[in-house]
Amino acid sequence: MEHHARRALLDWFAATLPGARQPPATLLAAALADERGEGSALCYVDGRRGSARHAALLNGIASHTVEFDDIHRDSGLHPGSPTVAAALAVAQSRGAGLDALLRAMAAGYEVGGRIALAVQPSHYRMWHTTATVGTIAAAVASAVLLDCDAEKTGHAIALAATSAGGLQQACRGSGMSKPMHAGHAAEAGLLAARAAAAGVTGAPDVLDGPAGFAAATSDSTGRWDLALADLGQRFVIGEMTFKNHGCCGHIFPALDGLLAMQAAHPFGPGDVARIHVAGYRATAEMCDRPVVRTEQEARFSLQYCVAALLHHGAVRLDAFAPARLRDPALQAFMHKVSVSMARALADAYPKHRAARLRVELRDGRVLEHEQPTRKGDPENPLTDEELDAKFQELAGPVLGEGAASALLALIRHGVELPGAA
């Protein structure tokens, strides 16, 4: 369990540090500078210390900006962004050790992932799970670090549930709302835990009541049998997906499938007449974007990401640089890519995330392939070496190679809390 938690913490820093250099985190850091408050929690956006809630908000935003944060595939939750942002801020403010942080993270991941299972897949049609259930995950992790007993932790969950929000439409349009979801979840979850620790109570049936969280945000009062299955035997933090591409995870099966097809039948972008991708519902509804204007839109455009992969071999941070977004070759290629939903793949979601690809080449060949999994999923995980390389790639330019290596070693093997004063 500890090993998995250390992997999750390392991956959180890999996603957060580059996001800390970009809006909306940089804009909010400046706008909220007068609300920093006193404290020892470190805001990685501006490198200054302040209150735990301030750091949780801004670090949570940064962690969800460049789309490299972890995923609990079976529930659709990105637990790391809000959970670690909140837990790390509380741990730093209380002078806790790394072991305490890892334990709190595991608790937040576990409760958050299981509650998300209870409301999926219908929850995701209108609600952004990381914004909603992420608030609860952050509350649980914070409550553990605040030494809440079971009763107070329950109240933290209840208070977090009624504070949760985040609309799916914010993930589908332009703008900067989506990263703010994770930051708000971290801050609101931390507030719920602080309130519960102080004796504030919540409604005990707020999750499964007739007008509760599940009923309001899904098509039932909750599939709690799924949420409680294998409790104590399987652990969410041990079944995480760590991203291998810097874009929406619903695009991953198509990218992995194209790489597999290129390995079997080498072809380049100039050889392609057209590509069709059939995916599950979220792929078709969220990622069918034949025209993009902004970095946010490009990260959620299957057409753009396919064009970037075939022209440059990977979809990493540089795929979304301004010059790439304006590249006429990528813009022209996007029109060759079409997207649809395959009912069988939609029915298998979210536990299975697959894509069916058809590539028509200019020489008349037609290649077809079904990609059943994504690189990084539990069936095909990133190795420790691959995760370390991802961290160095993303954190190195921000911290410098030496500092990044030191942080990696601390997270992998140390006992001191990252960012401890």
Stockholm file with secondary structure:
# STOCKHOLM 1.0

chainA/1-421         MEHHARRALLDWFAATLPGARQPPATLLAAALADERGEGSALCYVDGRRGSARHAALLNGIASHTVEFDDIHRDSGLHPGSPTVAAALAVAQSRGAGLDALLRAMAAGYEVGGRIALAVQPSHYRMWHTTATVGTIAAAVASAVLLDCDAEKTGHAIALAATSAGGLQQACRGSGMSKPMHAGHAAEAGLLAARAAAAGVTGAPDVLDGPAGFAAATSDSTGRWDLALADLGQRFVIGEMTFKNHGCCGHIFPALDGLLAMQAAHPFGPGDVARIHVAGYRATAEMCDRPVVRTEQEARFSLQYCVAALLHHGAVRLDAFAPARLRDPALQAFMHKVSVSMARALADAYPKHRAARLRVELRDGRVLEHEQPTRKGDPENPLTDEELDAKFQELAGPVLGEGAASALLALIRHGVELPGAA
#=GR chainA/1-421 SS CHHHHHHHHHHHHHHHHHHTTSTTHHHHHHHTGGGCCSSSEEETTTTEEECHHHHHHHHHHHHTTSSCCCBBTTTTBCCHHHHHHHHHHHHHHHTCCHHHHHHHHHHHHHHHHHHHHHHTTGGGGTBCHHHHHHHHHHHHHHHHHTTCCHHHHHHHHHHHHTTCCCBTHHHHSSSSHHHHHHHHHHHHHHHHHHHHHTTCCCCTTTTTSTTSHHHHHSSSSCCHHHHHTTBTTBCGGGSCBCCSSSSCGGGHHHHHHHHHHHHHSCCCGGGEEEEEEEECHHHHHHHCCSCCCSHHHHHTCHHHHHHHHHHHSCCSGGGGSHHHHTCHHHHHHHTTEEEEECHHHHHHTTTCCCEEEEEEETTSCEEEEEECSCTTSTTSCCCHHHHHHHHHHHHHHHHCHHHHHHHHHHHHHCCSCTTCC
#=GC SS_cons         CHHHHHHHHHHHHHHHHHHTTSTTHHHHHHHTGGGCCSSSEEETTTTEEECHHHHHHHHHHHHTTSSCCCBBTTTTBCCHHHHHHHHHHHHHHHTCCHHHHHHHHHHHHHHHHHHHHHHTTGGGGTBCHHHHHHHHHHHHHHHHHTTCCHHHHHHHHHHHHTTCCCBTHHHHSSSSHHHHHHHHHHHHHHHHHHHHHTTCCCCTTTTTSTTSHHHHHSSSSCCHHHHHTTBTTBCGGGSCBCCSSSSCGGGHHHHHHHHHHHHHSCCCGGGEEEEEEEECHHHHHHHCCSCCCSHHHHHTCHHHHHHHHHHHSCCSGGGGSHHHHTCHHHHHHHTTEEEEECHHHHHHTTTCCCEEEEEEETTSCEEEEEECSCTTSTTSCCCHHHHHHHHHHHHHHHHCHHHHHHHHHHHHHCCSCTTCC
//
